[in-house]
């Protein structure tokens, strides 16, 4: 299984970025897909999740990004996206994508994800 995150970079506060997560080696549509981030000196934190189609296909977000970030997935391309708008300096972090086969209620916890990508750096300058 491989998850390849890409699209990170440096952007000014208020700007936008779109991250991608390309998956291979797994049946993508049967997994919940999540985004997590880890800022400097901080623990890894939940950003959002895209629930697999068979369980409803909803998306859920951390309060800190709700209304600014949007997760989407293209099951035909085995790819998930994270559109980030109105970025703030506190969004600076390494962003990771992950795949989970556990129950819906567990998808906000990093420990419940089976597979992880390598991370992509997002830096927001103020």
N, C-alpha and C positions, 0 to 999 in steps of 0.2 A: 504494500500500500504506500502510495506517495501523495502528499498534499503539498502543492507548490504555491506559496503566497507571493504576490507581486503587486507592484503599483505604488509602493511607498515613495516618499521623497520629502522635500522641504517646501513648505508653503507658508505664506503669511497668515496671520490670524484673520479669520473671516473668509478664508479661501476654502477650496474644495479639493478632495482627492477621491479616487475610486480604487479600491483594492480588489484584487481577484484572487481566487483560490481554486486552482485546477487540481482535480482529484483523479487518481488512477489506481487500478488494482482492487477496487471495491465496487459494489453495486450502489452507486451514488444515491439513487432515489430512495433507498431503504435506510439511509442514515439521517439523523438530525445533524445539521452542520452549524458550528458555532464560531464566533469571533471572540477572542480574548486579547488583552493587551497587558503589557508590563512596562510601567514607567521607571525612570531612574530611581533606584533605591526603594521601589515599591513591590508589593506582591502582585502576582498575576491576577487580573480581575476580568470578570465577565463583561462583555460588550453587548452581545446579542446572539440570538439563535434563530435558525430557520428550521422549522419542524418538517420532517419528511412528509411527502404528499399523502401517504397512507394513514397518517395520524392527524390529518387536517391541513397541513401546509401553512400554519400560521407563523408569524414572526414575533419575537419578544425582545425587549431591549432593557438595558440598564437605565435607571432614571437619569443618569448623567449624560446620556446620549440621545434620549428619547426626543423626537422631533427634529433632530439634526442628522442622524444616521439612518440609513435604510439598507436592509439586507434583502437581497434577491438571489434566486438560484435558477440556473438553466439546466434542467435535468438531462436534456438532450446533449449538452456539452460537458456534463460532469463538472460544472463550474459554479461557484458561489461568488457573490459580489458584496462589497460593502461600500456604499456611497456615503461619503462623509462631507457634510456641508457646514458652513459657519464654524469652522475649526477654531479651537481655542488653544492657548499655550498648554493647558493641562491635558490636552489630548496627545501630547508628545509621548510616544511609547513605541515599543516594538509590538506589532500586531501579529497575532497568530490565528490561523484557522485550524479547526479541529473537527473530527467526525465522531459521533456518538451513536451507539446502538442501544442505549439504555432507555428506560421509560421517560416519557415526556417530562415528568416532574423533576427529573434530575439534570436537566440540560443547562442549568445555570452554574453547575459545579464543574470545575476543571477536572476533578478526579473521575468524573463519569465519562470522559472522552477517551476513546480507544486509540485514536491516531491524531498526530499533530504535524503541522507544517513547520518550516524552519523559521518563520517570522520575517516581517518586513518592517523597516524603520520608517516611522512617520515623525517628522519634526515640524512643529508649528512655531514660527517666530513671531514675536509681538512687536 
